[in-house]
């Protein structure tokens, strides 16, 4: 079974455009947006990572 490696940072330092993004950069942005969408739709809008 192949293990996927999860990226946590873009290959570019500043995101001022999309011209220099790689396919994996775009995938990371879409996955991150999906996670934030789940947080926004919660009645209590706190991410479990930061909830105290």
C-alpha positions, 0 to 999 in steps of 0.5 A, spaced: 500 500 500 502 506 497 503 512 503 501 519 500 506 524 503 502 530 505 505 537 503 504 543 508 507 548 504 507 551 497 513 551 493 513 559 492 515 563 498 509 568 496 503 567 492 502 573 488 500 569 482 498 562 479 503 562 473 509 559 478 505 554 481 506 547 481 500 542 480 501 539 487 501 547 489 494 547 486 492 541 490 494 543 496 490 550 496 484 546 494 485 541 500 486 547 505 480 551 502 476 544 503 478 544 510 476 551 511 469 550 508 468 545 513 470 550 519 466 555 516 460 551 516 460 549 523 455 552 528 462 554 533 467 556 528 473 554 531 478 549 528 480 543 533 487 544 532 486 551 535 480 550 540 482 551 547 
